[in-house]
């Protein structure tokens, strides 16, 4: 297959690129800033395109021509203080991708959506893909993911010949994304030594917002799902998450830290202050999202993709902790660079 990956040098894009090359597919990749030469990305053909420019749809159409599938994994997390920039990249950039897919007559699109696209949970009972993908108003990330889902509804109604897969993964982790996650979410004030303690299960305490329940999935398992969706031509939404669901006690078993429950309002207030002071890159909307996303049922992934994640959730978390402790990344990637 000829596969084009939009956002090919990011966390998910890199994992998909590796898996597609290993499977023998011909890979083209799109990013605003191409990776450095001489690295693992050399196996793909690269196209430098800024999704926010007026010329983007036409440029993408030329790159997409003749593709069997397009994987849209391009997404901006920062700058979190520039809401319009995020909307331009994520929502208007996704519109440019859809226009390029339509213009090139691509038979299949795999879009990397997110658990963050879903409406807030009402209980901890797992939900399937029919749960409303209307997002959370106080999270810009969720708001934009929901906006693109609505855009895809209109696209599918007008372009029935193009199959669309909407993968909705949980938090995506891998060792090589450690530097990016530190830079985009955590900031520079958490020392590596602390991550080393967590990696070794020797963290003294673990402050956790009350009610926190999370699902995780390893990037390589997401990549396997992407390829299965493209190769099988699967349509519709598919949840992706590894077992088990992790609460505070589950995270404690990985890190060794004694759980210290903290009121959610206190955590949100502290994050809000630190974000406004530009000490912390994470906006308070991420706290709202973490405390409200539903627990996902993943039976459909097994049924239609034959998907069985190779990494359990604790293994995915441990892989990231290992990377954070060592400052891991991918030197040739603009996004994943150490």
Phi and psi in degrees as a GROMACS rama.xvg file:
@    title "Ramachandran Plot"
@    xaxis  label "Phi"
@    yaxis  label "Psi"
@TYPE xy
-100.253  114.475  UNK-2
-116.262  134.388  UNK-3
-111.233  127.055  UNK-4
-109.138  115.414  UNK-5
-87.8646  124.919  UNK-6
82.6119  40.9198  UNK-7
-73.8107  -9.69924  UNK-8
-108.845  7.4911  UNK-9
-88.5952  -168.582  UNK-10
-57.8476  -60.069  UNK-11
-72.2944  -42.5009  UNK-12
-58.2878  -40.7058  UNK-13
-63.9924  -42.5959  UNK-14
-64.3993  -40.9224  UNK-15
-65.9682  -42.2299  UNK-16
-58.4672  -47.7006  UNK-17
-58.7228  -45.2546  UNK-18
-68.2612  -40.0089  UNK-19
-66.8834  -41.5553  UNK-20
-63.6865  -44.0872  UNK-21
-62.6031  -30.5523  UNK-22
-82.826  -2.60859  UNK-23
88.9161  12.134  UNK-24
-80.3474  155.001  UNK-25
-85.8145  124.33  UNK-26
-118.079  127.945  UNK-27
-112.755  147.457  UNK-28
-136.433  147.615  UNK-29
-121.599  134.88  UNK-30
-155.041  160.004  UNK-31
-67.5685  -42.5682  UNK-32
-119.416  118.381  UNK-33
-68.6417  154.412  UNK-34
-71.8148  162.612  UNK-35
-68.6826  149.925  UNK-36
-77.8072  161.961  UNK-37
89.3856  3.02729  UNK-38
-111.676  -162.945  UNK-39
-69.4334  -15.178  UNK-40
-81.3761  -5.28032  UNK-41
-65.1534  -17.6664  UNK-42
-74.8717  -11.5262  UNK-43
-106.872  159.37  UNK-44
-94.8612  126.152  UNK-45
-104.41  145.55  UNK-46
-132.834  121.459  UNK-47
-90.1631  110.169  UNK-48
-138.919  127.765  UNK-49
-88.9028  114.977  UNK-50
-66.2869  -13.946  UNK-51
-91.053  -3.53042  UNK-52
-87.0407  153.294  UNK-53
-59.642  -27.5152  UNK-54
-81.7938  -6.29613  UNK-55
-58.0612  -47.5087  UNK-56
-57.4035  -42.7008  UNK-57
-68.4635  -40.8012  UNK-58
-63.3561  -41.6524  UNK-59
-67.1069  -39.698  UNK-60
-57.6685  -40.8527  UNK-61
-65.1704  -41.2775  UNK-62
-69.5424  -36.1479  UNK-63
-76.8803  -16.9119  UNK-64
-56.6892  125.47  UNK-65
85.3374  -0.156996  UNK-66
-75.2902  143.646  UNK-67
-82.8  -28.4674  UNK-68
-155.48  145.885  UNK-69
-114.829  131.907  UNK-70
-107.957  117.902  UNK-71
-100.735  100.456  UNK-72
-119.139  13.6036  UNK-73
-79.7424  126.682  UNK-74
-160.442  142.696  UNK-75
-107.687  133.325  UNK-76
-101.497  -33.0955  UNK-77
-121.175  154.257  UNK-78
-81.5488  122.396  UNK-79
-68.0883  -18.6464  UNK-80
-86.7496  -6.69431  UNK-81
-111.309  84.2394  UNK-82
-60.4323  -40.2389  UNK-83
-68.2303  -34.4542  UNK-84
-64.7288  -43.237  UNK-85
-61.9416  -43.0048  UNK-86
-64.7528  -37.6397  UNK-87
-63.8255  -44.9806  UNK-88
-70.5268  -47.7936  UNK-89
-82.3786  -43.7654  UNK-90
-90.8428  -54.7697  UNK-91
-68.6741  -34.1038  UNK-92
-63.6548  -38.4635  UNK-93
-66.7349  -35.3257  UNK-94
-61.9861  -40.2145  UNK-95
-62.9128  -39.2076  UNK-96
-62.3865  -44.9036  UNK-97
-63.9359  -38.5739  UNK-98
-65.0003  -38.8623  UNK-99
-65.6034  -40.8672  UNK-100
-62.673  -44.8229  UNK-101
-63.3328  -46.5171  UNK-102
-64.8973  -32.9146  UNK-103
-88.7709  -7.59704  UNK-104
65.0896  38.3198  UNK-105
-66.6902  131.821  UNK-106
-74.5142  -21.8608  UNK-107
-148.301  137.906  UNK-108
-122.844  128.714  UNK-109
-110.37  114.151  UNK-110
-105.054  130.825  UNK-111
-86.7306  93.1547  UNK-112
-85.3007  -145.368  UNK-113
-168.067  155.987  UNK-114
-56.9105  -25.2535  UNK-115
-67.2118  -11.0371  UNK-116
-77.7442  -17.5573  UNK-117
-76.1008  154.244  UNK-118
-66.7212  157.222  UNK-119
-57.1879  150.453  UNK-120
-72.0873  156.418  UNK-121
-112.792  -10.1845  UNK-122
-161.745  -178.225  UNK-123
-96.8104  11.3657  UNK-124
-70.1219  134.641  UNK-125
-61.6853  143.085  UNK-126
-115.458  149.653  UNK-127
-93.7696  -169.291  UNK-128
-71.9289  -5.36303  UNK-129
-82.934  -6.83726  UNK-130
-61.205  138.927  UNK-131
-58.4301  130.988  UNK-132
-96.2022  61.4689  UNK-133
-107.894  -0.159193  UNK-134
73.8173  -174.622  UNK-135
-123.004  123.523  UNK-136
-61.9673  -32.9743  UNK-137
-84.7778  0.442858  UNK-138
-114.866  117.1  UNK-139
-63.627  -36.6156  UNK-140
-60.0147  -50.1892  UNK-141
-64.3135  -41.9236  UNK-142
-59.1636  -43.0357  UNK-143
-72.1408  -38.0799  UNK-144
-62.0988  -41.909  UNK-145
-65.7528  -37.4932  UNK-146
-63.466  -39.6632  UNK-147
-70.1826  -36.1081  UNK-148
-60.453  -42.5887  UNK-149
-64.7282  -36.8602  UNK-150
-62.7085  -39.3961  UNK-151
-66.2352  -33.7089  UNK-152
-57.3827  -46.5887  UNK-153
-68.299  -38.7249  UNK-154
-63.4078  -45.6057  UNK-155
-64.9018  -37.1386  UNK-156
-63.4824  -31.7241  UNK-157
-95.89  -12.8314  UNK-158
-136.183  66.5815  UNK-159
-63.4123  -21.1497  UNK-160
-75.5362  -18.3589  UNK-161
-95.2633  118.051  UNK-162
-76.6403  138.988  UNK-163
-125.971  124.953  UNK-164
-105.777  130.371  UNK-165
-110.923  100.046  UNK-166
-82.7164  130.514  UNK-167
-118.626  82.3574  UNK-168
-81.1732  157.96  UNK-169
-73.8667  -167.585  UNK-170
-59.7769  125.171  UNK-171
-97.8038  121.535  UNK-172
-124.183  150.14  UNK-173
-165.908  157.825  UNK-174
-57.6857  -43.3191  UNK-175
-69.624  -12.0946  UNK-176
-93.6599  5.52603  UNK-177
-59.707  -47.0549  UNK-178
-63.8691  -40.3414  UNK-179
-63.9655  -45.3212  UNK-180
-64.093  -40.4675  UNK-181
-61.1067  -43.7778  UNK-182
-71.987  -41.6835  UNK-183
-87.5021  -25.7398  UNK-184
-120.068  -37.7697  UNK-185
-99.7587  -39.6876  UNK-186
89.4682  -176.782  UNK-187
-93.0149  2.71629  UNK-188
-96.8587  -0.00502558  UNK-189
-100.232  114.583  UNK-190
-72.6929  153.116  UNK-191
-59.082  -32.5566  UNK-192
-58.1052  -35.1587  UNK-193
-67.86  -40.4393  UNK-194
-64.7388  -35.2297  UNK-195
-62.5586  -39.9415  UNK-196
-64.0083  -42.8485  UNK-197
-64.0952  -41.289  UNK-198
-60.4265  -38.7103  UNK-199
-86.0831  6.08214  UNK-200
69.5906  28.4667  UNK-201
-121.53  20.592  UNK-202
-66.6602  130.197  UNK-203
-65.9837  -50.6684  UNK-204
-135.137  157.599  UNK-205
-134.377  92.6906  UNK-206
-70.0418  126.453  UNK-207
-135.401  132.755  UNK-208
-60.2136  137.971  UNK-209
-60.627  135.049  UNK-210
90.5015  3.20515  UNK-211
-72.7051  124.859  UNK-212
-139.308  123.632  UNK-213
-129.275  152.373  UNK-214
-118.102  147.785  UNK-215
-132.16  161.247  UNK-216
-153.118  143.221  UNK-217
-79.78  144.315  UNK-218
-58.3471  -36.9532  UNK-219
-67.5856  -31.4498  UNK-220
-71.5002  -36.1902  UNK-221
-62.3907  -42.5157  UNK-222
-60.0194  -40.1636  UNK-223
-61.6823  -39.6007  UNK-224
-66.9274  -39.2596  UNK-225
-59.3759  -49.2714  UNK-226
-64.9679  -39.5948  UNK-227
-62.617  -40.7953  UNK-228
-64.0611  -41.9133  UNK-229
-69.2153  -44.4275  UNK-230
-70.2929  -34.1452  UNK-231
-92.3164  -11.4722  UNK-232
67.2223  35.5458  UNK-233
-69.5814  138.472  UNK-234
-111.915  154.319  UNK-235
97.7631  -176.316  UNK-236
-88.0131  146.209  UNK-237
-141.421  122.186  UNK-238
-79.0192  143.194  UNK-239
-132.125  121.493  UNK-240
-162.662  147.538  UNK-241
-96.4962  150.953  UNK-242
-85.3539  155.408  UNK-243
-89.5193  169.15  UNK-244
-67.796  136.915  UNK-245
-111.043  121.817  UNK-246
-101.284  -166.791  UNK-247
-59.3642  -41.3141  UNK-248
-68.1075  -35.1674  UNK-249
-65.3521  -40.8833  UNK-250
-66.8019  -34.9093  UNK-251
-64.4382  -38.0346  UNK-252
-64.3825  -27.7353  UNK-253
-80.3031  -44.6651  UNK-254
-94.9043  -17.9414  UNK-255
84.6356  -6.60263  UNK-256
-74.0626  140.201  UNK-257
-73.7884  124.861  UNK-258
-67.9867  128.722  UNK-259
-118.606  100.036  UNK-260
-65.4802  135.335  UNK-261
-124.261  133.764  UNK-262
-54.8849  135.673  UNK-263
-57.7263  -36.8614  UNK-264
-64.8209  -34.496  UNK-265
-68.1503  -44.8361  UNK-266
-61.9503  -45.9094  UNK-267
-62.7323  -42.0956  UNK-268
-62.7515  -41.1584  UNK-269
-66.4659  -42.2129  UNK-270
-65.1349  -39.6685  UNK-271
-61.0396  -45.4186  UNK-272
-62.9578  -45.4142  UNK-273
-66.3403  -35.7338  UNK-274
-69.538  -44.0376  UNK-275
-64.4624  -31.3273  UNK-276
-81.6164  -2.31812  UNK-277
60.6937  32.7885  UNK-278
-90.9434  -33.2845  UNK-279
-117.575  131.485  UNK-280
-76.4022  -15.0485  UNK-281
-85.2851  125.851  UNK-282
-80.4982  159.051  UNK-283
-64.0458  -19.6874  UNK-284
-59.2573  -28.6531  UNK-285
-67.699  -33.0659  UNK-286
-67.0044  -45.798  UNK-287
-55.9012  -44.0014  UNK-288
-66.8174  -44.7352  UNK-289
-61.1216  -31.363  UNK-290
-90.9809  -0.128924  UNK-291
-127.367  -16.0677  UNK-292
-63.3633  144.714  UNK-293
-73.8017  159.535  UNK-294
-79.5007  128.873  UNK-295
-95.4373  139.047  UNK-296
-85.9819  135.388  UNK-297
-116.153  21.8477  UNK-298
-62.7373  -35.1244  UNK-299
-66.2116  -34.8537  UNK-300
-60.8127  -40.2072  UNK-301
-68.1106  -38.9807  UNK-302
-71.3443  -49.2394  UNK-303
-95.1434  -23.1393  UNK-304
-107.656  -11.5437  UNK-305
63.3834  31.8808  UNK-306
-87.1153  122.425  UNK-307
-131.414  106.518  UNK-308
-61.6617  137.02  UNK-309
-78.0102  -20.8774  UNK-310
-113.406  123.332  UNK-311
-69.3398  160.842  UNK-312
-56.8769  -44.3647  UNK-313
-61.2785  -33.1867  UNK-314
-67.0825  -40.0658  UNK-315
-64.9355  -42.0268  UNK-316
-63.5405  -43.408  UNK-317
-63.1548  -36.4015  UNK-318
-64.1887  -41.327  UNK-319
-67.0809  -43.918  UNK-320
-58.6896  -38.8734  UNK-321
-61.0438  -43.0275  UNK-322
-67.217  -39.3111  UNK-323
-64.9986  -37.644  UNK-324
-66.777  -26.6295  UNK-325
-109.767  2.27944  UNK-326
64.0904  38.2543  UNK-327
-72.7079  155.036  UNK-328
-174.844  -168.594  UNK-329
-119.964  107.188  UNK-330
-56.2802  -34.1464  UNK-331
-83.5701  -5.37689  UNK-332
-93.6014  130.323  UNK-333
-62.193  -31.5178  UNK-334
-87.1163  -39.7132  UNK-335
-97.5865  6.58467  UNK-336
-57.6889  142.333  UNK-337
